[in-house]
């Protein structure tokens, strides 16, 4: 059975649900949890010739602060259930690849993730990063879907 489960989080309610599911699964099979957050690098403005260093530093500081909040929330969920948890923050231009790479590097044997997160929905059912992981990962992936109220979907935003 599973020994180390990876769950990526972006701080969204959906990723919180995926984390809760992963924690419950890890507890039931006596596995540990690896929680990951991925931030994309700061590229600055394409129009500007130079980007002041303070803007890059501000971005990196804010990204690190948010990532720490997301990881702390996930670690709290794991701690409440007494599930051993390792928290990792990486920066990558391709979040899906970073998730797969960290899963391999950490010896994870399952990736549990939400169907979509903050990046919006690139498809009706699954988010774009989730689709990329499903397509490229050799590690099994379990997708946690939220309960959807069909009337809300029909009404739209």
C-alpha positions, 0 to 999 in steps of 0.5 A: 500500500502507499507509504508516502503521499504527495498533495500539492496545495495552492491555498484554495478551498479545493486543495484544502479538500484534497489535503483533507482527503490525502490526510485521511488516506495516509492515516488509514494506510499508515503513510506519511504525507508530503505537502507541496506548493509551487510558485512560478518565477517572476518574469517582469513586464515584457514591455519594460527593458529592465525590472527594478530588483525591488519588484522581483524581491517583493514578488519573491517575498510575497510568494514565499509568505503565501506558500508558507501560509498554504503549507502551514494550513496543510501541516495543521490538518496533518498534525490534527490527524497525527499524520507525519508531514513534510512540507516543501515549497519550490519555484518552477515555470511549469508547476505540473513538472515540479509536482511530478519531480518532487513526487519522484525525488521524495519517493512518493507513490501517490499524488492526490490533488484537486480537480482544479485550483486557483488557475481557473478551469482550462477544461470543464471537469479538470484543471490544466495542471491536473490534466498535465499531471495525469498525462505525464506522471508515471506515479498514480494520481488520485483526483479529488472532485468537489461536490458540485451543485448542478443548479449553480453550474447552470446559473453561471457566475 
